[in-house]
Amino acid sequence: MRIIPAIDIIDGKCVRLSKGDYDTKKIYNENPLEVAKEFEAHGIQYLHLVDLDGAKSKHIVNHKILEQIASKTSLKIDFGGGLKTDEDLKIAFDSGANQITGGSIAVKNPDIFKSWLSKFGNDKIILGADAQNEKIAVSGWLEESDKELIPFVKEYQKEGISYVICTDISKDGMLEGPSFELYKKMLKEIKDIKLIASGGISTFDELPKLAEIGCEGTIIGKAIYENRISLKQLENYISETEF
């Protein structure tokens, strides 16, 4: 299972929110590149970079930070937050993103999202399926849609999606553990999906459990910043599980 630390950006700084609420913003570092380099130094190869300013303003904003991290580390970055147009995607890929994540756009403008999928391929485009009570949420989680999580993912699987990041919003930033049952259910009902768990990771012991369920990756945010999980533990886990 891939270990994917998260860096969320507001005003160029590394922050975390709880349940996507901007009023709960906590700044952890003024310099995201410094954080990314520390991840890299501990054997981490992947990064989940979220442009929260972009999510709010509905277009890419923090592409300079993406470019900085991509050019000064070897991390493979999946980038999301406010990607709405072909131009946004061009900027993200030109700035060094390895993959992009589309969430709200996949709900509100499926034609554009599907066109990205056919243009760039399913190894470059990740479906962001963020859910509350198994209903898809959009617009930085400020709105709940009427779409049911599992049918929504299945629809996109028919279109060729293979990578899916699923965040249970009720768990995000709460350090109360991830949605094991939800992920089990998804992996049972949706075959051959690369499911990336996100939200609620709070202790190191949860990682082998997510791997056992069959998650392809897990995104870890606040647990790292609040020192609940050390980078040394992650380094050891990565070296032990690499084949």
C-alpha positions as CSV (number, residue, x, y, z in Angstrom):
1,M,0.0,0.0,0.0
2,R,1.3,3.4,-1.0
3,I,1.9,6.0,1.8
4,I,0.8,9.4,0.5
5,P,1.3,12.3,2.9
6,A,-0.9,15.4,2.3
7,I,0.0,19.0,2.0
8,D,-2.9,21.4,2.0
9,I,-2.2,25.0,0.8
10,I,-3.8,28.2,1.9
11,D,-2.0,31.5,1.1
12,G,1.1,29.6,0.2
13,K,1.3,27.9,3.7
14,C,0.9,24.3,4.8
15,V,-2.3,24.0,6.7
16,R,-4.9,21.5,7.9
17,L,-8.6,21.9,8.3
18,S,-11.2,19.8,10.2
19,K,-14.0,18.4,8.1
20,G,-13.1,20.8,5.3
21,D,-14.1,23.8,7.4
22,Y,-11.9,26.8,6.5
23,D,-12.6,28.4,9.9
24,T,-10.7,25.5,11.6
25,K,-7.5,26.3,9.7
26,K,-4.3,25.6,11.5
27,I,-0.9,26.6,10.0
28,Y,1.8,23.9,10.4
29,N,4.5,25.4,8.3
30,E,5.1,28.6,6.3
31,N,7.1,26.6,3.7
32,P,5.5,23.7,2.0
33,L,8.7,22.8,0.1
34,E,10.5,22.3,3.5
35,V,7.7,19.8,4.5
36,A,7.9,18.0,1.1
37,K,11.7,17.7,1.4
38,E,11.3,16.2,4.9
39,F,8.9,13.6,3.5
40,E,11.3,12.8,0.7
41,A,14.2,12.4,3.2
42,H,12.2,9.7,5.0
43,G,11.8,7.5,1.9
44,I,8.4,8.8,0.9
45,Q,7.8,8.8,-2.8
46,Y,4.3,10.3,-3.1
47,L,2.5,13.5,-2.2
48,H,-1.1,14.6,-2.2
49,L,-1.1,18.3,-2.8
50,V,-4.3,20.2,-2.3
51,D,-4.8,23.8,-3.5
52,L,-7.5,24.9,-0.9
53,D,-7.4,28.5,-2.4
54,G,-8.1,26.9,-5.7
55,A,-11.0,24.9,-4.3
56,K,-12.5,28.1,-3.0
57,S,-12.0,30.2,-6.1
58,K,-12.8,27.4,-8.6
59,H,-9.6,27.6,-10.6
60,I,-6.0,26.7,-10.0
61,V,-4.2,29.2,-7.7
62,N,-1.1,27.6,-6.0
63,H,0.6,26.1,-9.1
64,K,3.9,27.9,-8.2
65,I,4.1,25.8,-5.1
66,L,3.4,22.7,-7.1
67,E,6.1,23.7,-9.5
68,Q,8.6,24.3,-6.7
69,I,8.0,21.0,-5.0
70,A,8.0,19.1,-8.3
71,S,11.2,20.6,-9.5
72,K,13.1,20.4,-6.1
73,T,12.0,16.9,-5.0
74,S,11.5,13.6,-6.8
75,L,8.0,13.2,-5.2
76,K,5.2,11.9,-7.5
77,I,2.5,14.5,-6.9
78,D,-1.2,14.2,-7.3
79,F,-2.7,17.6,-7.3
80,G,-6.2,18.7,-6.7
81,G,-8.3,21.7,-5.7
82,G,-10.4,23.9,-8.0
83,L,-9.4,22.2,-11.3
84,K,-12.3,23.1,-13.6
85,T,-11.0,23.7,-17.1
86,D,-8.6,22.3,-19.7
87,E,-6.4,25.3,-19.0
88,D,-6.3,24.5,-15.3
89,L,-5.2,20.9,-16.1
90,K,-2.6,22.1,-18.6
91,I,-1.1,24.4,-15.9
92,A,-1.1,21.6,-13.3
93,F,0.6,19.1,-15.6
94,D,3.1,21.8,-16.9
95,S,3.9,22.6,-13.3
96,G,4.9,19.0,-12.6
97,A,1.8,17.2,-11.3
98,N,2.1,13.4,-11.9
99,Q,-1.7,13.0,-11.5
100,I,-4.7,15.3,-10.9
101,T,-7.7,14.7,-8.8
102,G,-11.1,15.9,-9.9
103,G,-14.0,15.9,-7.4
104,S,-16.7,18.5,-7.8
105,I,-16.1,18.7,-11.6
106,A,-16.9,14.9,-11.9
107,V,-20.3,15.6,-10.4
108,K,-21.1,19.0,-11.8
109,N,-19.5,18.8,-15.2
110,P,-19.1,15.1,-16.1
111,D,-18.5,15.8,-19.8
112,I,-15.3,17.8,-19.1
113,F,-14.1,15.2,-16.6
114,K,-14.7,12.3,-19.0
115,S,-12.9,14.3,-21.7
116,W,-9.8,14.5,-19.4
117,L,-10.0,10.8,-18.8
118,S,-10.0,10.0,-22.5
119,K,-7.3,12.7,-23.3
120,F,-4.8,11.9,-20.5
121,G,-5.6,8.3,-19.5
122,N,-6.7,6.6,-16.3
123,D,-3.3,6.6,-14.8
124,K,-3.2,10.4,-14.8
125,I,-6.8,11.2,-13.6
126,I,-8.0,10.3,-10.1
127,L,-11.7,10.5,-9.2
128,G,-12.1,12.3,-5.9
129,A,-15.2,10.7,-4.3
130,D,-15.7,12.6,-1.1
131,A,-18.7,11.4,0.9
132,Q,-20.9,12.2,3.9
133,N,-23.3,9.4,4.8
134,E,-22.4,7.7,1.5
135,K,-23.6,10.7,-0.5
136,I,-21.1,12.6,-2.6
137,A,-20.2,16.1,-1.4
138,V,-18.9,18.8,-3.7
139,S,-17.5,22.4,-3.7
140,G,-14.9,21.9,-0.9
141,W,-17.6,19.8,0.9
142,L,-19.8,22.8,1.3
143,E,-22.6,21.1,-0.6
144,E,-24.0,17.6,-0.5
145,S,-25.1,16.2,-3.9
146,D,-27.9,13.6,-4.4
147,K,-25.4,11.1,-5.8
148,E,-24.8,7.8,-3.9
149,L,-21.1,7.0,-3.4
150,I,-20.9,3.5,-4.7
151,P,-23.1,3.9,-7.9
152,F,-21.2,7.1,-8.6
153,V,-17.8,5.4,-8.5
154,K,-19.2,2.4,-10.6
155,E,-20.4,4.8,-13.3
156,Y,-17.0,6.3,-13.6
157,Q,-15.4,2.9,-13.6
158,K,-17.4,2.1,-16.7
159,E,-15.8,5.3,-18.2
160,G,-12.3,3.9,-17.4
161,I,-11.5,5.4,-14.0
162,S,-9.2,3.1,-11.9
163,Y,-7.8,5.5,-9.1
164,V,-10.3,6.7,-6.6
165,I,-9.6,8.8,-3.5
166,C,-12.5,8.4,-1.0
167,T,-12.6,10.7,1.9
168,D,-15.2,10.2,4.6
169,I,-15.8,13.9,5.5
170,S,-17.1,13.1,9.0
171,K,-13.7,11.6,9.7
172,D,-11.4,14.2,8.0
173,G,-9.0,15.9,10.4
174,M,-10.7,14.4,13.4
175,L,-8.0,11.9,14.3
176,E,-10.6,9.3,15.2
177,G,-9.7,6.6,12.8
178,P,-10.6,6.0,9.1
179,S,-13.8,4.5,7.7
180,F,-12.8,0.9,7.6
181,E,-16.3,-0.4,7.1
182,L,-17.0,2.0,4.2
183,Y,-13.8,1.0,2.4
184,K,-14.6,-2.7,3.0
185,K,-18.0,-2.2,1.5
186,M,-16.6,-0.3,-1.5
187,L,-13.9,-2.9,-2.3
188,K,-16.5,-5.7,-2.0
189,E,-19.0,-4.0,-4.3
190,I,-16.6,-2.3,-6.8
191,K,-14.1,-4.8,-8.3
192,D,-10.6,-3.9,-9.6
193,I,-10.5,-0.4,-8.2
194,K,-7.4,1.3,-6.9
195,L,-8.9,2.8,-3.7
196,I,-7.0,5.4,-1.8
197,A,-8.2,5.9,1.8
198,S,-8.3,9.4,3.1
199,G,-9.6,11.0,6.3
200,G,-9.3,10.2,9.9
201,I,-6.0,8.3,10.0
202,S,-4.8,8.7,13.6
203,T,-2.4,5.9,14.6
204,F,0.2,3.9,12.8
205,D,-1.7,0.6,13.6
206,E,-4.5,1.6,11.2
207,L,-2.1,1.4,8.2
208,P,-1.7,-2.4,8.1
209,K,-5.5,-2.7,8.5
210,L,-6.1,-0.5,5.5
211,A,-3.6,-2.5,3.5
212,E,-5.3,-5.8,4.6
213,I,-8.7,-4.5,3.5
214,G,-7.1,-3.9,0.0
215,C,-6.6,-0.2,-0.2
216,E,-4.1,0.7,-2.8
217,G,-2.9,3.8,-0.9
218,T,-3.6,5.9,2.1
219,I,-3.4,9.7,2.5
220,I,-2.1,10.9,5.8
221,G,-2.4,14.5,6.9
222,K,-3.0,15.7,10.4
223,A,-1.7,12.5,12.1
224,I,1.8,13.5,10.8
225,Y,1.6,17.1,11.7
226,E,0.3,16.4,15.2
227,N,3.1,13.8,15.7
228,R,0.6,10.9,16.1
229,I,2.5,9.1,13.4
230,S,6.2,9.7,13.0
231,L,8.0,10.0,9.6
232,K,10.4,7.4,11.0
233,Q,7.5,4.9,11.4
234,L,6.4,5.6,7.9
235,E,10.0,5.1,6.6
236,N,10.2,1.8,8.3
237,Y,6.8,0.7,7.0
238,I,7.8,1.6,3.4
239,S,11.1,-0.2,3.6
240,E,9.5,-3.3,5.1
241,T,6.7,-3.5,2.6
242,E,8.7,-2.7,-0.6
243,F,9.3,-5.8,-2.7
